[in-house]
């Protein structure tokens, strides 16, 4: 397959994803963002290659990708401490999401 065709397909996928992002129900109902707000846009920034904007939009994006990748690989390959690694990555992600949400809400109040 031609590289130009792959690039065009990738850009088409990115353009389509921008048009079909789901709105946050919490933000629509209560006017306050939820802890998951920004993950779709962050993933879109990753597809665009804007890695810093992806991190700024949703700081846990990279650790979530690591967790999902590890869990996916672990379906086929078993590791000695796989459960402990998954628990550590899960706790790390929850901590990053909670801290970034607290900071976001603190900035909203002040």
C-alpha atoms as one frame of an Amber mdcrd trajectory, in Angstrom:
protein
   0.000   0.000   0.000   1.190   3.479  -0.799   2.311   5.741   2.071   0.250
   8.616   0.656  -2.897   6.469   0.755  -2.217   5.495   4.378  -1.667   9.124
   5.310  -4.914  10.126   3.595  -6.825   7.370   5.395  -5.307   8.456   8.711
  -6.286  12.088   8.139  -9.787  11.023   7.135 -10.106   8.997  10.343  -8.977
  12.002  12.363 -11.440  14.357  10.615 -14.313  11.941  11.160 -13.425  11.497
  14.828 -13.569  15.268  15.370 -17.134  15.380  14.052 -18.417  12.504  16.178
 -17.090  13.208  19.649 -19.575  12.465  22.399 -20.647  15.365  24.612 -20.157
  15.063  28.356 -23.546  14.409  29.952 -22.299  15.636  33.333 -21.198  18.948
  31.816 -24.493  19.348  29.936 -26.644  18.599  32.994 -24.667  20.236  35.783
 -22.264  22.579  33.993 -19.245  20.930  35.632 -16.737  18.736  33.848 -16.379
  15.113  34.914 -13.022  13.388  35.587 -13.152  11.892  32.075 -13.691  15.172
  30.248 -10.965  15.750  27.708 -10.012  12.151  26.944 -11.606  12.158  23.474
  -9.983  15.444  22.508  -6.688  14.239  23.982  -6.816  11.108  21.834  -7.585
  13.304  18.836  -4.485  15.376  19.607  -2.474  12.138  19.734  -3.752  11.223
  16.272  -2.650  14.647  15.069   0.795  14.170  16.598   0.373  17.021  19.105
   1.644  15.136  22.148   1.998  18.116  24.494  -1.567  19.289  23.799  -2.766
  15.723  24.425  -1.069  15.734  27.827  -2.402  19.178  28.719  -5.934  18.155
  27.729  -5.894  14.905  29.728  -2.755  14.201  31.791  -3.511  10.488  32.251
  -3.611   9.745  28.512  -0.149   8.208  28.346  -0.436   6.085  31.472  -3.858
   4.903  30.290  -2.330   3.861  26.975   0.419   2.014  28.844  -2.182   0.248
  31.023  -4.349  -0.718  28.045  -1.320  -1.878  26.052  -0.008  -3.953  28.935
  -3.429  -5.487  29.582  -3.791  -6.288  25.871  -0.377  -7.922  25.647  -1.038
  -9.738  28.917  -4.012 -11.483  27.338  -1.548 -13.407  25.164   1.679 -13.329
  27.173   1.797 -14.019  30.885   4.365 -12.305  33.096   5.564 -13.201  36.548
   4.185 -10.102  38.301   1.478  -9.179  35.797  -1.271  -8.701  38.389   0.894
  -6.413  40.526   1.905  -4.399  37.461  -1.725  -3.972  36.407  -2.767  -2.927
  39.909   0.106  -0.430  40.076  -0.806   1.053  36.689  -4.466   1.211  37.688
  -3.691   2.988  40.971  -1.317   5.347  39.140  -4.028   6.224  36.612  -6.653
   6.794  39.284  -4.233   9.049  41.179  -3.347  11.076  38.075  -6.995  11.444
  37.094  -8.040  12.458  40.630  -5.195  14.957  41.076  -5.712  16.550  37.667
  -9.468  16.775  38.319  -8.889  18.460  41.695  -6.498  20.934  40.076  -8.992
  21.602  37.270 -11.835  22.207  39.733  -9.607  24.369  41.937  -8.743  26.540
  38.922 -12.440  26.749  38.064 -13.320  28.041  41.536 -10.522  30.604  41.752
